[in-house]
Amino acid sequence: MLLFRWVILLLLLVAGVSFAFYAGTGQMKYRRFGWIVLKWTLLAACGFFAVLIAERMA
């Protein structure tokens, strides 16, 4: 569980750095990469919390 939290945190950091690169350079590839990383990170986090909630229900 601790590993998964660190992975989520690092992926959010990668997305933030990518958006900072986009703000600095204006290149669309950084924004596109940031959105992809952010989207999949949030989907994984939602799945993780769904499993935690399901565990508590049982």
Backbone as a chain_set.jsonl record, in Angstrom:
{"seq": "MLLFRWVILLLLLVAGVSFAFYAGTGQMKYRRFGWIVLKWTLLAACGFFAVLIAERMA", "coords": {"N": [[0.828, -1.18, 0.0], [1.931, 1.235, 0.778], [3.85, 1.507, -1.196], [2.25, 1.863, -3.457], [1.111, 4.35, -2.888], [3.396, 5.988, -3.031], [4.035, 5.669, -5.715], [1.811, 6.868, -6.96], [2.135, 9.495, -6.011], [4.623, 10.153, -7.185], [3.95, 9.973, -9.908], [2.087, 12.048, -10.102], [3.795, 14.137, -9.595], [5.459, 13.958, -11.853], [3.602, 14.652, -13.829], [3.106, 17.304, -13.056], [5.662, 18.475, -13.432], [5.861, 18.142, -16.155], [3.814, 19.854, -17.053], [4.933, 22.231, -16.167], [7.191, 22.373, -17.817], [5.838, 22.71, -20.215], [4.702, 25.226, -19.773], [7.01, 26.717, -19.685], [8.293, 26.289, -22.172], [6.363, 26.143, -24.174], [5.836, 24.062, -25.861], [3.7, 21.69, -27.269], [3.905, 18.954, -26.859], [4.693, 18.448, -24.226], [2.476, 19.254, -22.715], [0.543, 17.476, -23.671], [1.663, 14.999, -22.867], [1.639, 15.418, -20.094], [-1.145, 15.53, -19.572], [-1.895, 12.924, -20.284], [-0.473, 11.347, -18.412], [-1.565, 12.389, -16.037], [-4.282, 11.696, -16.351], [-4.266, 8.825, -16.355], [-3.115, 8.386, -13.886], [-5.029, 9.421, -12.108], [-7.17, 7.699, -12.703], [-6.083, 5.243, -11.845], [-5.759, 5.827, -9.126], [-8.43, 6.172, -8.36], [-9.354, 3.557, -8.748], [-7.783, 2.261, -6.826], [-8.758, 3.419, -4.433], [-11.373, 2.529, -4.606], [-11.051, -0.204, -4.216], [-10.123, -0.15, -1.574], [-12.407, 0.862, -0.267], [-14.232, -1.167, -0.839], [-13.037, -3.246, 0.579], [-13.426, -2.386, 3.196], [-16.186, -2.56, 3.379], [-16.691, -5.248, 3.372]], "CA": [[0.0, 0.0, 0.0], [2.836, 2.383, 0.823], [4.461, 1.598, -2.517], [1.267, 2.431, -4.373], [1.011, 5.787, -2.585], [4.584, 6.645, -3.567], [3.93, 5.675, -7.178], [0.823, 7.899, -7.292], [2.769, 10.788, -5.744], [5.65, 10.405, -8.195], [3.298, 10.225, -11.187], [1.539, 13.409, -10.044], [4.951, 15.028, -9.718], [5.857, 13.921, -13.267], [2.626, 15.454, -14.566], [3.355, 18.706, -12.722], [6.893, 18.902, -14.099], [5.559, 18.225, -17.578], [3.072, 21.095, -17.267], [5.888, 23.335, -15.99], [7.955, 22.436, -19.067], [4.957, 23.295, -21.231], [4.592, 26.659, -19.495], [8.296, 27.349, -19.991], [8.711, 26.18, -23.566], [5.227, 26.289, -25.082], [5.732, 22.906, -26.746], [2.477, 20.941, -26.976], [4.181, 17.569, -26.464], [4.741, 18.378, -22.771], [1.1, 19.329, -22.22], [-0.11, 16.217, -24.024], [2.208, 13.974, -21.983], [1.136, 15.698, -18.75], [-2.554, 15.121, -19.487], [-1.975, 11.455, -20.316], [-0.01, 10.848, -17.11], [-2.55, 12.779, -15.032], [-5.509, 10.906, -16.551], [-4.078, 7.453, -15.91], [-2.847, 8.409, -12.452], [-6.306, 9.58, -11.416], [-7.925, 6.459, -12.861], [-5.481, 4.248, -10.954], [-6.074, 6.219, -7.753], [-9.849, 5.852, -8.132], [-9.424, 2.105, -8.587], [-7.179, 1.936, -5.536], [-9.689, 3.777, -3.364], [-12.539, 1.652, -4.718], [-10.677, -1.454, -3.555], [-10.095, 0.11, -0.124], [-13.791, 0.988, 0.206], [-14.829, -2.501, -0.912], [-12.479, -4.012, 1.692], [-14.08, -1.951, 4.433], [-17.577, -2.997, 3.36], [-16.776, -6.7, 3.59]], "C": [[0.886, 1.262, 0.0], [3.505, 2.598, -0.537], [3.503, 2.259, -3.512], [1.102, 3.934, -4.131], [2.199, 6.552, -3.155], [4.531, 6.727, -5.082], [2.953, 6.758, -7.625], [1.438, 9.289, -7.109], [3.808, 11.126, -6.813], [5.029, 10.682, -9.569], [2.654, 11.611, -11.221], [2.654, 14.439, -10.172], [5.433, 15.094, -11.167], [4.898, 14.768, -14.103], [2.847, 16.944, -14.299], [4.595, 19.26, -13.4], [6.651, 19.055, -15.597], [4.781, 19.508, -17.896], [3.968, 22.318, -17.083], [6.767, 23.489, -17.233], [7.121, 23.064, -20.177], [4.847, 24.808, -21.026], [5.885, 27.386, -19.87], [8.637, 27.362, -21.47], [7.582, 26.418, -24.561], [5.056, 25.123, -26.04], [4.554, 22.02, -26.311], [2.756, 19.51, -26.505], [4.24, 17.424, -24.952], [3.345, 18.427, -22.17], [0.367, 18.022, -22.479], [0.356, 15.089, -23.102], [1.692, 14.165, -20.55], [-0.307, 15.264, -18.576], [-2.693, 13.609, -19.474], [-1.569, 10.869, -18.964], [-1.038, 11.166, -16.031], [-3.815, 11.935, -15.136], [-5.347, 9.495, -16.005], [-3.764, 7.362, -14.428], [-4.149, 8.531, -11.672], [-7.183, 8.346, -11.549], [-7.384, 5.359, -11.941], [-5.797, 4.563, -9.493], [-7.531, 5.92, -7.422], [-10.035, 4.353, -7.955], [-8.871, 1.659, -7.247], [-8.142, 2.239, -4.392], [-10.969, 2.954, -3.419], [-12.255, 0.31, -4.049], [-10.646, -1.27, -2.044], [-11.51, 0.198, 0.438], [-14.473, -0.374, 0.202], [-14.308, -3.391, 0.211], [-13.152, -3.659, 3.002], [-15.523, -2.425, 4.524], [-17.689, -4.473, 3.728], [-16.347, -7.089, 4.99]], "O": [[0.599, 2.23, -0.705], [3.699, 3.734, -0.97], [3.906, 3.109, -4.306], [0.968, 4.702, -5.083], [2.031, 7.642, -3.702], [4.932, 7.731, -5.67], [3.237, 7.491, -8.573], [1.274, 10.159, -7.965], [3.864, 12.26, -7.29], [5.524, 11.529, -10.312], [2.673, 12.276, -12.257], [2.472, 15.49, -10.787], [5.779, 16.17, -11.655], [5.329, 15.515, -14.981], [2.78, 17.754, -15.223], [4.584, 20.39, -13.889], [7.167, 19.977, -16.229], [5.059, 20.17, -18.895], [3.786, 23.328, -17.763], [7.054, 24.61, -17.653], [7.627, 23.85, -20.978], [4.893, 25.576, -21.987], [5.852, 28.532, -20.317], [9.205, 28.333, -21.97], [7.833, 26.854, -25.684], [4.219, 25.183, -26.94], [4.434, 21.654, -25.142], [1.922, 18.916, -25.822], [3.871, 16.371, -24.43], [3.062, 17.71, -21.211], [-0.346, 17.519, -21.61], [-0.462, 14.31, -22.611], [1.35, 13.194, -19.874], [-0.662, 14.691, -17.545], [-3.517, 13.067, -18.738], [-2.252, 9.992, -18.436], [-1.35, 10.313, -15.201], [-4.36, 11.507, -14.119], [-6.208, 9.018, -15.266], [-4.107, 6.374, -13.779], [-4.352, 7.823, -10.686], [-7.875, 7.98, -10.599], [-8.162, 4.628, -11.328], [-6.073, 3.655, -8.71], [-7.835, 5.462, -6.32], [-10.802, 3.926, -7.092], [-9.434, 0.773, -6.604], [-8.324, 1.42, -3.492], [-11.587, 2.706, -2.384], [-13.13, -0.25, -3.387], [-11.098, -2.147, -1.307], [-11.78, -0.339, 1.512], [-15.209, -0.703, 1.133], [-15.058, -4.208, 0.745], [-13.418, -4.535, 3.825], [-16.031, -2.667, 5.619], [-18.678, -4.892, 4.329], [-16.361, -8.271, 5.334]]}, "num_chains": 1, "name": "protein.A"}
